[in-house]
Amino acid sequence: MPAEFSFELRVCAALEADWPLDDRDTASFVARQLGTQRRRWDTLILEVDPEGFAARARFGGKRLDPNLLFVCRHAPADWQYYRDALPADEVPWRYVRETIHRGAARGVLEKRKRGGRIELRRKHAYPDWVERIVAVENKPDLDASAARALSDQLERDVALGLADEVWVATESGERVLSEEMPVEAGILVFEGGEPDVRWYPRALGPERPGTRILDRGSGACEFEYVSAERKAKLRSWLAERAYERGWRSYADTMRPDCRYFDVRRAGDGYVPYCHAKGREQTASECAGSCAEFSPEPPGWRQLGWPIEGGPGQTVKRVLDDRRARER
């Protein structure tokens, strides 16, 4: 049975190849290890409007942070003083001027100074490109204790309703799943690398207000309501980060410049492999602090002109190209 990190990459690759799991016709892409300040999901699937998705590409491959997203959404079609063009209650003005300068430097909006005042106008209208967000929790070996902990997380996800659906992906523990998981969560079992739906999830209605569970102590449950408008902003920020990151970004936090680093085919994707350990590795293991870490020889990194790097750089380029192609 693979480690949770390797299983997560296999799930991402399989869902990228097979989503949706029903008869719907939709465009989508997959990201991993993303979330909000209070909650991080293993895998996210974003179903998109193709025309809106193509329009989003005009803003570049990097994410728009919340402030820049706010300015791009509200930037006028014609030149206008920024204080007149932008809503006053969204972002403090002390951040808006700096954000306008950053947006102009990135080429996602235009600015000019007239009469000592900063004016702006949009280059492109920011589209409504996200249709649905699906969250997946990955647990290859789900025993009873792990199922209880995961059930608590999923109940919070269901109550908040930030995602349109929540799923559990596993390789074992089907009886535990059916007994412990909330009925609103879908169950996805991977047998032989192929996803098998054992329970379809219920739609959670992110367009409605949600409930954030803060504390479930021995006394009364502590919670707060989250408005539909706040949820819409969180979903937009989440979508922007997913657009930039995708799920193949693991090479950015590992050490592909180590002579022992490699990737091996696994189902519809690739997983990192360490020749020094003789097995698949995790992101936390593959670091400069690893006792087996050995930088690639200079001769490997000086192939081609200009210097293009050795095998590690090739791995990063291949993963980046696949990420851009899917996006």
Phi, psi and chi 1 to 4 in degrees:
 res  aa     phi    psi   chi1   chi2   chi3   chi4
   1 MET       -  129.9 -179.6  173.5  -66.5      -
   2 PRO   -70.5  158.1   27.3  -35.1      -      -
   3 ALA   -65.1  163.8      -      -      -      -
   4 GLU   -60.7  -37.2 -172.7  166.4  -27.8      -
   5 PHE   -63.5  -47.5  175.8   71.6      -      -
   6 SER   -65.2  -39.2  -63.1      -      -      -
   7 PHE   -62.0  -39.9  178.7   69.3      -      -
   8 GLU   -60.0  -43.6 -176.7  174.6  -72.7      -
   9 LEU   -65.9  -37.9  -61.5 -176.2      -      -
  10 ARG   -64.8  -40.4  -72.8  174.2  165.8   86.0
  11 VAL   -63.5  -44.5  168.7      -      -      -
  12 CYS   -59.3  -45.3  -70.5      -      -      -
  13 ALA   -64.7  -41.9      -      -      -      -
  14 ALA   -66.6  -42.1      -      -      -      -
  15 LEU   -69.9  -33.3  -65.8  177.8      -      -
  16 GLU   -62.4  -37.2 -176.3  178.1   77.8      -
  17 ALA   -81.0  -32.4      -      -      -      -
  18 ASP  -110.7   -9.5  -63.6  -27.4      -      -
  19 TRP   -75.2  139.8 -167.1  -93.3      -      -
  20 PRO   -80.6  161.5   29.9  -35.0      -      -
  21 LEU   -89.2    4.5  -58.4  175.1      -      -
  22 ASP  -119.8 -159.7   51.1   26.2      -      -
  23 ASP   -90.6    6.7  -63.5  -29.6      -      -
  24 ARG   -69.7  154.0  -68.2  178.3  -60.8  119.2
  25 ASP  -110.3  105.1 -177.9   17.2      -      -
  26 THR  -146.1  151.4 -176.8      -      -      -
  27 ALA   -93.0  143.6      -      -      -      -
  28 SER  -156.6  164.0   63.2      -      -      -
  29 PHE  -144.5  164.6   71.2   95.6      -      -
  30 VAL  -118.5  142.0  179.2      -      -      -
  31 ALA  -135.0  166.4      -      -      -      -
  32 ARG  -141.0  155.9   54.6  173.6  -69.5  -88.2
  33 GLN    53.6   58.2  -72.0  -60.0  -42.9      -
  34 LEU  -133.7  156.9  -71.7  174.3      -      -
  35 GLY   176.8 -159.3      -      -      -      -
  36 THR  -103.9 -173.4   65.1      -      -      -
  37 GLN   -62.5  -29.6 -175.5  177.9   10.9      -
  38 ARG  -102.4  -14.1  -67.3  179.9  171.1   87.4
  39 ARG  -149.3  131.7  178.7   75.4  167.2   97.0
  40 ARG  -122.6  132.1  177.7 -178.8  -66.8  -91.6
  41 TRP  -103.0  149.4  -71.0  -78.8      -      -
  42 ASP   -67.8  -46.7  -65.6  -25.9      -      -
  43 THR  -138.2  138.6  -59.5      -      -      -
  44 LEU  -125.9  136.3  -70.7  177.6      -      -
  45 ILE  -113.7  123.7  -53.5  164.1      -      -
  46 LEU  -108.5  114.8  -80.9   80.2      -      -
  47 GLU   -87.7  132.7  -62.7 -178.9    2.4      -
  48 VAL  -127.5  156.6  -58.7      -      -      -
  49 ASP   -81.6  120.6  168.2   59.7      -      -
  50 PRO   -56.3  -42.4  -25.9   34.7      -      -
  51 GLU   -68.0  -42.5  -68.0 -176.2    2.7      -
  52 GLY   -65.6  -36.2      -      -      -      -
  53 PHE   -64.6  -42.2 -164.2   53.7      -      -
  54 ALA   -64.6  -37.1      -      -      -      -
  55 ALA   -68.2  -34.6      -      -      -      -
  56 ARG   -63.1  -31.4  167.4   58.2 -174.3   84.2
  57 ALA   -61.9  -22.0      -      -      -      -
  58 ARG   -65.3  -18.5  -62.0  172.0 -174.3  160.2
  59 PHE   -90.6    4.1  -68.2   83.0      -      -
  60 GLY    92.1  170.7      -      -      -      -
  61 GLY   -81.3  -17.4      -      -      -      -
  62 LYS   -81.6  152.3  -66.7 -175.7  177.2  179.9
  63 ARG   -69.5  154.5   68.9 -176.4  172.5   96.2
  64 LEU   -95.3  116.3  -57.7  179.3      -      -
  65 ASP   -67.1  166.7   60.6   68.8      -      -
  66 PRO   -52.3  -42.2  -30.0   36.5      -      -
  67 ASN   -67.1  -44.0  -71.7   -7.3      -      -
  68 LEU   -69.0  -34.9 -169.8   53.0      -      -
  69 LEU   -63.9  -41.5  179.0   59.5      -      -
  70 PHE   -60.0  -45.9  160.3   74.1      -      -
  71 VAL   -66.4  -42.5  172.1      -      -      -
  72 CYS   -65.7  -36.5  -72.7      -      -      -
  73 ARG   -64.4  -37.9  -80.9 -171.0 -174.5  -82.5
  74 HIS  -105.1   -0.5  -63.1  -74.7      -      -
  75 ALA   -60.5  133.7      -      -      -      -
  76 PRO   -76.7  161.5   29.1  -35.1      -      -
  77 ALA   -73.0  -28.6      -      -      -      -
  78 ASP  -118.9  160.1  -62.5  -46.2      -      -
  79 TRP   -55.5  134.0  -70.2  110.3      -      -
  80 GLN  -156.1  145.7 -166.0  173.5   -6.3      -
  81 TYR   -59.7  132.7  177.4   44.3      -      -
  82 TYR   -62.7  -30.8   77.1   93.8      -      -
  83 ARG   -71.4  -25.9  -79.0 -176.8  176.6  -97.4
  84 ASP   -84.1  -26.4  -65.6  -25.1      -      -
  85 ALA   -84.2  -32.6      -      -      -      -
  86 LEU  -103.8  142.7  -55.9  176.1      -      -
  87 PRO   -59.1  144.0  -22.1   32.3      -      -
  88 ALA   -85.9  -14.3      -      -      -      -
  89 ASP  -105.7    9.8   57.7  -12.1      -      -
  90 GLU   -94.0  -55.1  -67.3  -88.6  -14.2      -
  91 VAL  -130.2  136.0  177.9      -      -      -
  92 PRO   -56.8  140.4  -24.7   33.7      -      -
  93 TRP   -60.1  -28.2  -69.1  120.0      -      -
  94 ARG   -64.9  -19.0   64.0 -178.2 -179.3  -85.7
  95 TYR   -96.2  -20.5  -61.3  124.9      -      -
  96 VAL   -69.6  -43.6  169.9      -      -      -
  97 ARG   -59.6  -46.3  -70.5  166.6   60.8   99.9
  98 GLU   -63.2  -37.1 -175.6  -91.4  -21.2      -
  99 THR   -66.0  -39.3  -58.5      -      -      -
 100 ILE   -62.0  -42.8  -67.1  173.0      -      -
 101 HIS   -61.7  -42.8  -65.7  -41.6      -      -
 102 ARG   -64.4  -43.1  -73.8 -165.7  -64.9  111.1
 103 GLY   -62.9  -40.1      -      -      -      -
 104 ALA   -66.7  -38.2      -      -      -      -
 105 ALA   -65.4  -32.5      -      -      -      -
 106 ARG   -82.1  -12.1  -79.2 -176.7   53.0  173.8
 107 GLY    81.6   20.0      -      -      -      -
 108 VAL   -96.2   -8.2  -62.4      -      -      -
 109 LEU  -155.6  172.7   54.1   85.5      -      -
 110 GLU  -119.2  148.5  -64.5  178.6  -49.6      -
 111 LYS  -138.3  157.2   68.1  164.8 -175.1  174.2
 112 ARG  -155.4  164.0   71.5 -179.4 -176.3 -175.1
 113 LYS  -116.1  123.9 -156.6  165.5 -174.0  180.0
 114 ARG  -137.0  123.8  172.4  168.6  -70.0 -169.9
 115 GLY    61.9   31.7      -      -      -      -
 116 GLY    76.1    7.3      -      -      -      -
 117 ARG  -117.9  142.9  -54.3 -158.9  -52.4 -179.8
 118 ILE   -83.8  124.7  -64.0  176.1      -      -
 119 GLU  -113.8  152.9  -63.7 -177.5  -16.0      -
 120 LEU  -141.3  160.7   79.6  158.0      -      -
 121 ARG  -152.3  155.5   70.8  176.6  178.8 -175.8
 122 ARG   -81.6  152.8   69.9 -172.5 -176.4 -147.7
 123 LYS   -92.0  -36.4  -64.5 -176.4   69.1  173.8
 124 HIS  -141.5  147.2  -49.3  -73.8      -      -
 125 ALA   -75.2  130.7      -      -      -      -
 126 TYR   -71.8  126.2 -173.1   84.3      -      -
 127 PRO   -86.9  163.9   32.9  -35.0      -      -
 128 ASP   -91.7   93.2 -128.1   -8.2      -      -
 129 TRP  -108.1  -13.1   56.1  -81.7      -      -
 130 VAL   -96.0  126.6  178.8      -      -      -
 131 GLU   -98.5  -47.0  -66.7 -175.6  -22.4      -
 132 ARG  -145.1  150.4  -61.6  173.8   75.5 -115.3
 133 ILE  -123.3  125.2  -62.5  178.5      -      -
 134 VAL  -116.0  127.6  178.6      -      -      -
 135 ALA  -105.2  138.0      -      -      -      -
 136 VAL  -129.6  130.2 -176.7      -      -      -
 137 GLU  -102.2  130.6  -76.2  -62.5  -50.5      -
 138 ASN  -107.4  120.2  -55.3  -46.4      -      -
 139 LYS  -138.6   99.1  -66.2  -68.6 -179.0 -177.4
 140 PRO   -62.1  -40.7   19.6  -30.6      -      -
 141 ASP  -121.6  100.3 -173.5   14.5      -      -
 142 LEU  -103.6   93.9 -162.2   59.5      -      -
 143 ASP   -84.2 -177.7   57.4   20.9      -      -
 144 ALA   -64.0  -43.5      -      -      -      -
 145 SER   -66.7  -41.8   60.5      -      -      -
 146 ALA   -64.7  -36.2      -      -      -      -
 147 ALA   -65.8  -39.5      -      -      -      -
 148 ARG   -64.9  -42.8  -76.1 -169.1  -68.3  -88.7
 149 ALA   -65.3  -41.9      -      -      -      -
 150 LEU   -68.1  -35.8 -176.4   57.8      -      -
 151 SER   -60.6  -39.4  175.3      -      -      -
 152 ASP   -63.7  -42.1  179.8   71.8      -      -
 153 GLN   -61.6  -45.2  -70.2 -179.5  -13.4      -
 154 LEU   -68.3  -34.5  -65.9  178.4      -      -
 155 GLU   -63.3  -36.0  -73.4  174.1   -1.7      -
 156 ARG   -67.5  -39.9  -65.7  168.6 -174.0  -97.0
 157 ASP   -62.7  -42.0  -66.5  -20.3      -      -
 158 VAL   -65.0  -42.5  168.9      -      -      -
 159 ALA   -65.0  -40.4      -      -      -      -
 160 LEU   -73.8  -42.3  179.9   58.4      -      -
 161 GLY    66.3   37.3      -      -      -      -
 162 LEU   -74.9  -38.7 -174.4   61.4      -      -
 163 ALA   -90.4  158.5      -      -      -      -
 164 ASP   -75.7  -31.6  -67.2   81.6      -      -
 165 GLU  -146.3  153.9  -66.6  175.1   -0.9      -
 166 VAL  -127.6  141.3  -66.1      -      -      -
 167 TRP  -130.2  160.4  -68.4   74.9      -      -
 168 VAL  -118.9  128.6 -179.8      -      -      -
 169 ALA  -112.9  129.8      -      -      -      -
 170 THR  -150.6  170.7 -173.6      -      -      -
 171 GLU  -110.1  -11.9  -76.6 -168.1  -26.0      -
 172 SER  -153.9  176.1   64.6      -      -      -
 173 GLY    81.7   34.9      -      -      -      -
 174 GLU   -62.2  -41.0 -178.4 -178.4   -7.6      -
 175 ARG   -65.4  -41.7  177.0  176.2  -63.0  178.5
 176 VAL   -61.5  -40.4  171.5      -      -      -
 177 LEU   -60.1  -50.7  -81.2  170.3      -      -
 178 SER   -64.6  -27.6   60.6      -      -      -
 179 GLU   -85.5  -35.7  -66.5  174.5   -7.3      -
 180 GLU   -99.0  -31.7  -63.0  -71.9  -14.1      -
 181 MET   -74.9  146.2  -64.5  -59.5  108.5      -
 182 PRO   -63.1  146.6   19.6  -30.6      -      -
 183 VAL   -66.1  -18.4  -64.2      -      -      -
 184 GLU   -75.6  -15.6  -64.9   87.3   -9.4      -
 185 ALA   -91.2  137.9      -      -      -      -
 186 GLY   -80.4  156.3      -      -      -      -
 187 ILE  -121.8  125.9  -61.9  174.7      -      -
 188 LEU  -126.1  116.1 -160.2   57.3      -      -
 189 VAL  -108.6  129.2  177.2      -      -      -
 190 PHE   -99.3  112.9  -78.6   78.5      -      -
 191 GLU  -120.2  115.7  -65.9  179.6  -20.3      -
 192 GLY    69.8   24.1      -      -      -      -
 193 GLY    84.3   -3.3      -      -      -      -
 194 GLU  -104.6  135.0  -63.0  -63.9  -33.4      -
 195 PRO   -74.0  132.6   25.8  -32.1      -      -
 196 ASP  -123.9  116.6  179.0   23.9      -      -
 197 VAL   -77.5  118.2  178.1      -      -      -
 198 ARG  -100.6  -20.1  -58.3  -65.4  174.2   86.7
 199 TRP  -157.4  125.5 -174.5  -91.3      -      -
 200 TYR   -84.0  142.4  -80.2   98.6      -      -
 201 PRO   -81.0  166.0   32.0  -36.1      -      -
 202 ARG   -95.2  147.7  -66.1 -178.0 -175.5  176.2
 203 ALA   -67.6  136.3      -      -      -      -
 204 LEU   -98.3  -12.8  -60.1 -178.0      -      -
 205 GLY    69.1   64.1      -      -      -      -
 206 PRO   -66.5  -13.4   23.6  -33.4      -      -
 207 GLU   -76.9   -6.1   71.5  -77.3   -6.0      -
 208 ARG  -103.8  158.5  -59.6 -170.0  -60.2  -92.5
 209 PRO   -58.0  150.3  -22.5   33.1      -      -
 210 GLY  -121.9  175.4      -      -      -      -
 211 THR  -121.1  122.0  -57.1      -      -      -
 212 ARG   -96.7  115.8  177.7  179.5  -73.0  123.5
 213 ILE   -79.6  119.9  -61.0  174.4      -      -
 214 LEU   -94.9  -39.2  -58.4  176.1      -      -
 215 ASP  -153.6  133.1 -175.2   22.1      -      -
 216 ARG  -121.1   61.8  -58.0  176.9  101.9  175.1
 217 GLY   -75.6 -167.1      -      -      -      -
 218 SER   -70.9  -22.4   56.0      -      -      -
 219 GLY   -90.9 -144.4      -      -      -      -
 220 ALA   -70.2  148.6      -      -      -      -
 221 CYS   -74.4  133.7  177.1      -      -      -
 222 GLU   -99.7  130.9 -177.2 -179.9   -9.1      -
 223 PHE  -150.4  171.0   63.7   90.9      -      -
 224 GLU  -143.9  151.8   64.5 -179.0   10.3      -
 225 TYR   -87.0  144.8  -71.3  112.9      -      -
 226 VAL  -120.1  123.1 -179.0      -      -      -
 227 SER   -69.7  159.5   67.7      -      -      -
 228 ALA   -62.8  -34.4      -      -      -      -
 229 GLU   -66.1  -41.6  -68.2   77.2   14.4      -
 230 ARG   -65.0  -41.1  177.2   61.3  178.6  172.0
 231 LYS   -63.3  -38.9  -72.5  167.7   60.6  174.9
 232 ALA   -62.3  -39.7      -      -      -      -
 233 LYS   -66.5  -43.5  -70.0  179.8 -178.3  178.3
 234 LEU   -60.8  -39.9  -69.1  172.9      -      -
 235 ARG   -65.6  -39.1  -75.6  166.2   61.6   89.8
 236 SER   -65.0  -43.7  -64.5      -      -      -
 237 TRP   -64.7  -40.2  -59.1  -16.4      -      -
 238 LEU   -63.4  -42.5 -159.8   59.1      -      -
 239 ALA   -63.8  -39.7      -      -      -      -
 240 GLU   -63.9  -42.4  -81.0  -67.3  -35.8      -
 241 ARG   -66.7  -38.6  -66.3  172.2   60.8 -154.9
 242 ALA   -65.5  -38.9      -      -      -      -
 243 TYR   -60.1  -42.1 -176.7   87.1      -      -
 244 GLU   -72.7  -40.7  175.7 -173.9   51.8      -
 245 ARG   -89.9  -46.3 -174.6  168.6 -180.0  173.5
 246 GLY    64.9 -159.9      -      -      -      -
 247 TRP  -115.5   -8.2   66.4  -90.8      -      -
 248 ARG   -89.9   14.4  -64.9 -179.6  176.5   86.9
 249 SER   -79.5    6.2   57.2      -      -      -
 250 TYR   -62.2  -26.9   53.5   84.2      -      -
 251 ALA   -66.8  -19.1      -      -      -      -
 252 ASP   -72.7  -24.0  -62.8  -24.1      -      -
 253 THR  -111.6    3.0   55.9      -      -      -
 254 MET  -110.0 -172.2  -57.8  177.7   79.4      -
 255 ARG  -118.5   74.7  -64.5  -55.7  -58.2  -98.2
 256 PRO   -68.5   -9.1   24.7  -34.3      -      -
 257 ASP   -82.1    2.0   57.8  -29.0      -      -
 258 CYS   -80.0  140.8  175.3      -      -      -
 259 ARG   -64.4  -18.8   68.6  164.5   66.2 -136.9
 260 TYR   -94.2   -5.6  -60.0  119.1      -      -
 261 PHE   -75.8  138.8 -175.9   93.1      -      -
 262 ASP  -154.7  166.1 -163.2    2.4      -      -
 263 VAL  -124.2  144.4  -70.5      -      -      -
 264 ARG  -128.4  147.4  -69.0 -166.1  169.4 -176.8
 265 ARG   -64.7  134.8 -173.0   77.2 -179.3 -177.8
 266 ALA  -144.4  100.8      -      -      -      -
 267 GLY    64.7 -122.3      -      -      -      -
 268 ASP   -91.3    3.9  -64.5  -61.9      -      -
 269 GLY  -142.4 -159.7      -      -      -      -
 270 TYR  -129.8  148.8  -66.6   86.6      -      -
 271 VAL  -125.6  148.8  -64.3      -      -      -
 272 PRO   -67.8  141.9  -16.0   29.5      -      -
 273 TYR  -133.1  138.5 -175.8   86.7      -      -
 274 CYS  -109.9  118.6  178.1      -      -      -
 275 HIS   -73.4  -25.8  -72.6  -76.1      -      -
 276 ALA   -69.4  -40.3      -      -      -      -
 277 LYS   -88.2  -17.8  -62.5 -178.9  175.7   67.5
 278 GLY    70.1   31.9      -      -      -      -
 279 ARG  -161.1  172.0   58.4  175.1  170.9   81.3
 280 GLU   -66.9  150.4  -64.2  174.4    5.1      -
 281 GLN  -122.7  165.4   57.0 -169.5  -27.7      -
 282 THR  -105.4  166.3   67.3      -      -      -
 283 ALA   -65.1  -34.3      -      -      -      -
 284 SER   -72.7  -31.3   58.7      -      -      -
 285 GLU   -72.1  -39.2  -72.6  179.5  -48.7      -
 286 CYS   -85.3   88.0 -173.7      -      -      -
 287 ALA  -146.2  169.3      -      -      -      -
 288 GLY   -63.7  -20.8      -      -      -      -
 289 SER   -80.0   -6.9   58.2      -      -      -
 290 CYS   -63.1  134.4  174.0      -      -      -
 291 ALA   -64.8  -23.2      -      -      -      -
 292 GLU   -92.8   -1.3  -56.2  -66.2  -21.4      -
 293 PHE   -61.2  129.7  174.8   71.2      -      -
 294 SER  -142.5  113.7  177.7      -      -      -
 295 PRO   -60.2  149.4  -19.9   31.4      -      -
 296 GLU   -59.7  143.3  -65.8  174.6  -21.8      -
 297 PRO   -60.2  148.8  -20.7   31.7      -      -
 298 PRO   -54.6  -34.0  -25.6   34.0      -      -
 299 GLY   -62.4  -32.0      -      -      -      -
 300 TRP   -68.5  -34.4  -69.5   11.5      -      -
 301 ARG   -86.2   -3.2  -59.5 -163.7  -59.3  -90.1
 302 GLN  -114.6   28.7  -64.4  175.7    3.2      -
 303 LEU   -83.9  133.1  -56.7  175.3      -      -
 304 GLY    83.7  165.4      -      -      -      -
 305 TRP  -137.9  128.5 -175.7  -98.8      -      -
 306 PRO   -68.7  175.7   27.8  -35.5      -      -
 307 ILE   -57.2  121.6  -65.6  174.5      -      -
 308 GLU  -107.4  -11.5  -63.3  175.9   -7.3      -
 309 GLY    93.9  172.2      -      -      -      -
 310 GLY   -94.6 -153.9      -      -      -      -
 311 PRO   -58.2  -36.0  -24.7   33.8      -      -
 312 GLY   -61.8  -43.1      -      -      -      -
 313 GLN   -67.0  -33.6  -71.6  -61.3  -42.7      -
 314 THR   -63.7  -42.5  -59.0      -      -      -
 315 VAL   -59.0  -45.4  167.6      -      -      -
 316 LYS   -64.0  -40.3  -66.5 -169.0   72.0  169.6
 317 ARG   -65.4  -41.8  -77.3 -162.8  -60.2  -87.8
 318 VAL   -63.0  -45.3  169.4      -      -      -
 319 LEU   -65.6  -39.9  -66.1  176.1      -      -
 320 ASP   -64.5  -40.4  -73.4  -18.3      -      -
 321 ASP   -65.0  -42.0  -71.7  -14.5      -      -
 322 ARG   -65.2  -39.9  -73.3  -70.2  -60.0  -87.1
 323 ARG   -62.6  -45.6  176.3  167.0   43.8  177.5
 324 ALA   -65.6  -36.8      -      -      -      -
 325 ARG   -65.8  -43.9 -171.9 -170.9  -42.7  161.1
 326 GLU   -68.4  -35.0  -67.3  -62.2  -27.4      -
 327 ARG   -70.6      - -179.4  173.5   60.3 -158.7
